[in-house]
């Protein structure tokens, strides 16, 4: 199966505002990247000194979260063969810009049950250092979730956490 990278879309760029046609095209493109199975929101823990947290630090913590999920599922295949689940992530900062949180669409491996995958995501969300105690993991139901993420604006798109799946052949 040919795997595309998210960066290859002509519709996606930073600081991009959509007209309805462009939003529709981007939504179709995101929907086609994977058979999304889970919608996740992670709140990022703020430092005790109440200073803000940089977008780079948010991306680092979320990358750790995603790497831990991949390693739990694919063991050594993550590092040796590049196996990974499909993911797309958007950063939100809240109304006042001081509430960092990340919205995700994830695709579980085809040989795993939704319940088992959800359990792994919950465990990794609750044990990954730097993530807040508030997180929400739900089944992905329809493209409304992708639309909600798009409505945050593509300036919040986290390209380093967005990619198609690379899975072992069964």
Secondary structure as GFF3:
##gff-version 3
##sequence-region A 1 170
A	DSSP	three_ten_helix	6	8	.	.	.	ID=ss1
A	DSSP	alpha_helix	20	32	.	.	.	ID=ss2
A	DSSP	beta_strand	38	44	.	.	.	ID=ss3
A	DSSP	alpha_helix	55	74	.	.	.	ID=ss4
A	DSSP	alpha_helix	77	81	.	.	.	ID=ss5
A	DSSP	beta_strand	86	92	.	.	.	ID=ss6
A	DSSP	beta_strand	101	107	.	.	.	ID=ss7
A	DSSP	alpha_helix	114	127	.	.	.	ID=ss8
A	DSSP	beta_strand	131	139	.	.	.	ID=ss9
A	DSSP	alpha_helix	144	150	.	.	.	ID=ss10
A	DSSP	three_ten_helix	154	156	.	.	.	ID=ss11
A	DSSP	three_ten_helix	159	161	.	.	.	ID=ss12
###
